[in-house]
Amino acid sequence: MKGILLGAAVGYVLGARAGRQRYDQIVRAYRSLADHPAVQGAAGIVRAKVGEKTGFGRHQPNANGHRRDPVIPRAN
């Protein structure tokens, strides 16, 4: 736990010394990488695979074949 806090503190100090210009440079590089078509395609494949494995993002039909209403019931 101390190592994580020490790492965060060091990162904060180094980031503060780097300044706003370096921060903007890092953000631009990240955005250009994240917007690259190859990265977008790979992210889509990963999302689909995770969805297959976890079932996240799809509705499971009930025994009668109907999907459940996603509304959370109210507490009385």
Backbone torsions as a table, in degrees:
resi	resn	phi	psi	omega
1	MET	NA	-39.7	179.2
2	LYS	-64.5	-35.5	179.7
3	GLY	-64.0	-39.2	179.4
4	ILE	-65.7	-44.7	179.3
5	LEU	-64.5	-40.0	178.9
6	LEU	-64.6	-43.1	178.5
7	GLY	-62.4	-41.0	178.2
8	ALA	-64.8	-40.8	179.7
9	ALA	-64.9	-44.2	179.2
10	VAL	-63.5	-43.7	178.5
11	GLY	-61.1	-39.3	178.8
12	TYR	-64.4	-45.7	-178.2
13	VAL	-64.9	-45.6	179.8
14	LEU	-64.9	-38.8	178.0
15	GLY	-65.6	-38.4	179.7
16	ALA	-67.6	-34.6	179.5
17	ARG	-74.1	-31.0	-177.9
18	ALA	-65.7	-35.7	175.7
19	GLY	90.0	176.3	-174.9
20	ARG	-67.4	-35.8	-178.3
21	GLN	-63.4	-44.0	179.1
22	ARG	-66.6	-39.2	177.3
23	TYR	-59.5	-47.2	179.1
24	ASP	-61.9	-37.4	178.0
25	GLN	-64.2	-42.7	179.2
26	ILE	-65.3	-42.2	179.6
27	VAL	-63.3	-42.9	178.3
28	ARG	-62.3	-41.8	179.3
29	ALA	-64.8	-42.0	178.7
30	TYR	-62.5	-46.4	-178.2
31	ARG	-65.2	-39.0	179.2
32	SER	-66.9	-35.7	177.0
33	LEU	-70.4	-45.0	-177.8
34	ALA	-66.8	-28.8	-179.2
35	ASP	-87.4	-4.3	-179.2
36	HIS	-65.6	135.8	-177.4
37	PRO	-57.7	-35.8	179.4
38	ALA	-66.0	-39.5	178.8
39	VAL	-68.3	-41.0	177.9
40	GLN	-61.5	-42.2	178.4
41	GLY	-63.5	-44.2	179.4
42	ALA	-64.6	-38.8	178.8
43	ALA	-64.7	-38.1	177.4
44	GLY	-64.3	-40.6	178.1
45	ILE	-64.5	-44.1	179.7
46	VAL	-62.9	-43.7	178.3
47	ARG	-58.7	-43.2	-179.4
48	ALA	-65.0	-43.0	179.9
49	LYS	-64.8	-42.2	178.4
50	VAL	-64.7	-40.3	177.6
51	GLY	-62.5	-38.0	177.2
52	GLU	-64.5	-43.0	-175.5
53	LYS	-74.2	-36.5	-174.0
54	THR	-100.2	-20.4	-175.6
55	GLY	77.8	7.2	-178.8
56	PHE	-70.0	131.2	176.1
57	GLY	95.7	-0.9	175.7
58	ARG	-126.8	154.0	-178.7
59	HIS	-96.5	132.0	176.7
60	GLN	-88.3	129.1	177.8
61	PRO	-70.6	150.8	175.5
62	ASN	-74.7	-179.8	-179.7
63	ALA	-61.3	-29.6	-179.8
64	ASN	-85.8	3.1	176.5
65	GLY	90.6	-2.7	179.9
66	HIS	-96.4	146.3	175.7
67	ARG	-78.6	147.2	178.5
68	ARG	-74.9	151.5	174.1
69	ASP	-74.0	128.7	-176.3
70	PRO	-75.6	9.5	-178.1
71	VAL	-76.8	136.3	178.6
72	ILE	-81.5	129.4	-179.3
73	PRO	-66.6	148.6	179.0
74	ARG	-80.3	145.8	174.4
75	ALA	-83.2	136.8	-179.6
76	ASN	-95.0	NA	NA
